[in-house]
């Protein structure tokens, strides 16, 4: 995300119109040149697919964004882990609002801790119930409820993404 935003802002600084596809490809190229092993890292592919899901659902609301992201990462999770969860979208929506809040509180608390440790501890303490809730939702959703043991193969993965691309292209017309 940081590299992508750097590419985005660099295009603006240079007075160039930003093209999402080119920006994404340039980001992947930079990351691959920095460390080619990233191409075999499942976290890279999950982040890449999730980002595309967010882009495809731009301005559609939390539920649609969650559904698009889930559709984009589903085959990768299936190939890597051998199962998929049907309650993932519900669990994601249940914690989605917390991610930004926890990040901001954590950043502010960490910064304050460097300046004034007592105040930093108090601010970081605010995040404890939020983190506890996040953990409880994750643990509940990971108990096997709605989990299907299903493994995509590479042909299914290609077909899945071609179907999504076709659906999206048809919606754009």
Residue pairs with C-beta under 8 A, 6 or more apart in sequence:
1 47
1 51
3 27
3 30
3 31
4 23
4 24
4 27
4 51
7 23
7 26
7 27
7 30
8 18
8 23
11 17
11 18
11 23
12 18
20 55
24 51
24 52
28 48
31 38
31 44
32 38
32 39
38 44
42 76
42 80
45 76
46 73
46 76
46 77
49 69
49 72
49 73
49 76
50 69
50 72
50 73
52 72
53 65
53 68
53 69
53 70
53 71
53 72
53 73
54 65
54 68
54 69
56 68
56 72
56 164
56 168
57 64
57 65
57 67
57 68
57 69
60 68
62 93
62 96
63 89
63 93
66 89
66 92
66 93
66 96
67 89
69 92
70 88
70 89
70 92
71 164
72 164
74 84
74 160
75 152
75 156
75 157
75 160
75 161
76 157
77 83
77 84
78 84
78 150
78 151
78 152
79 151
79 152
79 153
79 154
79 157
82 149
82 150
82 151
83 147
83 148
83 149
83 150
83 151
84 147
84 148
84 150
85 91
85 141
85 145
85 146
85 147
85 148
86 146
86 147
86 148
87 141
87 145
87 146
88 141
90 141
91 137
91 138
91 140
91 141
94 137
95 133
95 134
95 137
95 138
98 130
98 133
98 134
101 130
102 127
102 130
102 131
102 134
105 123
105 124
105 126
105 127
105 130
106 124
106 127
108 123
109 120
109 121
109 123
109 124
109 126
109 127
110 120
110 124
111 120
112 119
112 120
112 123
113 119
113 120
113 121
113 123
113 124
114 120
152 160
